[in-house]
Structure formats: C-alpha cells, structure tokens
Amino acid sequence: MAGNPDLFGSAAPSDGDVEGTPSGFFDAVAEAGAARGVGRPRGARNKKTEAFEKWFYARGYRDPAQLLAELVTMDPRALQQLALDDAKARGERRQLGTKDNPIEVVDVPALLDIIDLQRRAAVDLMPYLHGKKPTELVVTDERLPTLMIFTDSNQIAEARAIEGRRQALSLGTPLVEGEANEINGLEGDAE
C-alpha cells in the first residue's frame, strides 16, 4: 500500500495488515468527523446559495426584497395607472359599442386586485423584517391557593400525644416544655 503512512497505514505491510481489514485511513476519517461533527457547520452558508447570489447580482438584477418593498409602499392607483399605460403601449385594446359610437376598452387589474397583490407582497416580506413572536403563556386561572386554619383543636396537646407515641415525624421545631412567658407564647397555658 503506497501513500502517506499517517492516512493509509504503513507504506510496507506489517504483520497486522491483512487484505480486507481497515487501514489507518478509516481511523483518520472517523477522527476528522468526530472533531468537526456531521454535516455543514452551524451558521455556514450553502455553497450553491452563495454561487447563485454572486451570479444574480453580477447580472445586475434588482434585489427581490427591494422590489417587494417598493410594491408594498406604492399607491394602488398609481400601480393601476402603470398597468393601464403599459397595456395601451402594447396595443391591448378592445373595441366595444357600435360602429357609430365605438368604445375603446383596455383591460387592467381592478383596484382590489392590486391591493391584494400588495398584501401578498407584504406577507412575503414580513419574515425578513419582523421575526415570529415567542409563544406567550396565558394563565386564565389567577386564583390564589386557599389556606385553611382550624382553631377548634388544642394543637399543643395533640403534639404532646404524638410525641409520646413517637409515631410521627415533625418538620417543625420540637415541642419545648418550660415556663410560660411572653417570648415562647405559652402564657395562657401555664397554670
């Protein structure tokens, strides 16, 4: 096997080289793929797109986004007049009426058709000017959780009973026995 020993294995067959087994070339390809990742790198432009863009502007064509922007911002009546002038220049006229009273008619788009064309151009142009808004989470239930306090039981006596049986675990502070005073809040219970 001839060539670069780093890519294709050793130039002379070694004891491990057997016909049909992979050489170092495949390892190098696997390493290169693992280092860079599969496919085109993120953010890289497509070569065909770049080539088409160069060809497009080299031919002197107008930017489609600019054309759409001009179409969107133009007065619909002015567009209709342009269509009328163009149809007359090309000789697209029809004769209606009678021989004595001929009427020359030129077919042009209706004003509503022109406005619809402008709307479609605006829709095509929108993604380039205004990105899609992120989806908003709307919470319709604004009720607060309900806190219920039951005052008809003697919680200190219940805590002593539970502590005596050692059946329950407490997440709060342990029950402290002592003299009643203002600080520990046991004034009413001391007798």
Secondary structure, 3 states (H helix, E strand, C coil): CCCCHHHHCCCCCCCCCCCCCCCHHHHHHHHHHHHHCCCCCCCCCCHHHHHHHHHHHHCCCCCHHHHHHHHHHCCHHHHHHHHHHHHHHCCCCEEEECCCCEEEECCCCCHHHHHHHHHHHHHHHHHHHCCCCCCCCCCCCCCCCCCCCCCCCCHHHHHHHHHHHCCCCCCCCCCCCCCCCCCCCCHHHCC
